[in-house]
Amino acid sequence: MTDRDNEIKPGEAQQALDAIKEAERAGLSRTIPPRWFGPVLALSVGALLAMTAAGTTELIVFPLIAIGGAITYRSRKAGAQPAETPTGAKGIFALIALAVFGLSLIAGLRVLREMYGITWAPLAGGAVMAIVIYILSIYERRAHIAKIDTDPSE
């Protein structure tokens, strides 16, 4: 047998590459979070922040159950385990910035509630955090869809 007997024709090679790209797109598309995931996560995190800022920490178990349930359902429904934490420098920076923002918001809301008697401050802060999380979830969903739709060889 010579190398000429094992040569792959250009058309066959292109078909194989196209099949690989299609399989990769199919795998990535399975990990796209459903549309309900962002709002559920946003409302749960907003409620968690509001309850913490209001000092009702005995109730935070309910948003935690909602967050855990949503993540578990999404993972099982996808049939794959998408990364739950960011891996790139941009994602890690965003996660740290979000944590600092949330902790600062909790501290500020506690001051407003305890020192100035503004009882609605934790609810407003929870709404702000929910909006931020929702906007981030929209951004991430669109970035994930764009990653699937773009083809670097084209």
N, C-alpha and C positions, 0 to 999 in steps of 0.2 A: 504494500500500500504506500502510495506517495502522498505528499502534501496536497497535490492537485485533486486527489480523490476525496479529501476531507474539506475542501474549500466550501465556504458558505457563500451563496450568491447574495449580492447586495439587497435584492428584494426580500429574501428570507431574513437577513439580518435586520432590516428595517421593520419587518413584521414582528420579530422577536422583541425589538426595542419598544415598539408601540404597545405590545402586550404587557411588557413590564411596567411601562408608564401608566397604562390603564389600571393595572392591579394596584399600583401605588396610590393612584387617585381614589380608587374604591376604598382602600384601607383608610386613607386620610378622611374621606367623606363620612365614614362610620364614626369617627371621633368628634365630629362637629356637635357641639351641645345643642339640644333642642331649643326652640324659641322660649319655652317656659322657664328654662333653667336660669337665665339672667334675672328675670323678675323675682323668682323664688329666692335666689341667693341674695339679691339686693334687699328684699323685704326682711329676710331673716337676719342679715347682718345689721340692718337698720334697727330692727327690734332689739337685737342683742345689745347694740350700743345704747339705745334709749333706756333699756332696763338697767344696764350697768351704771349709766349716768344718773338715773333716778334712785339708785341704791337698792333696787329690788332684785338683788342677785339671786334670790331663791327661784326666780322665774326664768332665768337664762337657760334652763334645761330645755325649754320648748323651742326656742330658735336653734339651739344646738342640734336637737333631734331633727328639725326640718332641714338643716344644712347637711347633716350626715345622711339623712334619707334621700335627699335629692342627688347627692354625689353617688351614693350606692346604686340608686335606680339608674342613673345615667351610665354608670360603668357596666352594669349588668345588661342594660338594653343595647349598648354599643357592641357588646361581645368582645370588647378590647379594653385595655386599661390605659386611658390617656394620662399624660403627665398631669398630676394635680398641683404641682408646684412649678414655677418658672425655672428654666434652665439657663437662659441667656442672661447676659449682664443687664440688658434693658428690663427684662422681666423681674430679675432679683431687685433691681433698683426700685421698680414700681411697687413691689411687694413691701419693701422696707419703708418707702415713702408713705404707702397706705397705712401701714402699722403705726408709724409716727403720727400721721394725721389723725388716725382714730384715737390713739392715746391722748393726744393733745386736745382733741374735741371732747373726750370724756372728762378730762381735767377741767377744761373751761366750762363745760356744762354743769359740773358739780359746784363750781364756784358760783355760777349764776343762780343755781337753785338754792344752795345753802346760805350764801351770804346776802344775796339780793332778793330772795324769795320768788324768783321767776320760775314758777312751777311747770310751765310749758316748755322750758328750755330743753330738757332731755328729749321730748317728742320732736321738737324742731331739729335738734341735732341728729336724731335717728333718721329723720326724713332727708337731711343733707347727706348723710352717709349712704343711705339707700340710693339716692340719685347718683352719687359718685360711683358706687358699685355697678349700678345699671349702665351708666355710660361706659365704664371700663368693659363690661360684658359685651356690649354692642361692638366696641372697638375690637376686642379679641375675636369675636365671632366673624366679623368682616375680614380681619387679617387671616384667619384660618381658611375662610372661603377663598380669599385671593390667592393664598398659597396653593390651593388645589387647582384653581383655574389657570394659574400661570404655568407656562411650560418653558423652562430655560433654554431648550434647544430651538425654539421658534423665534 
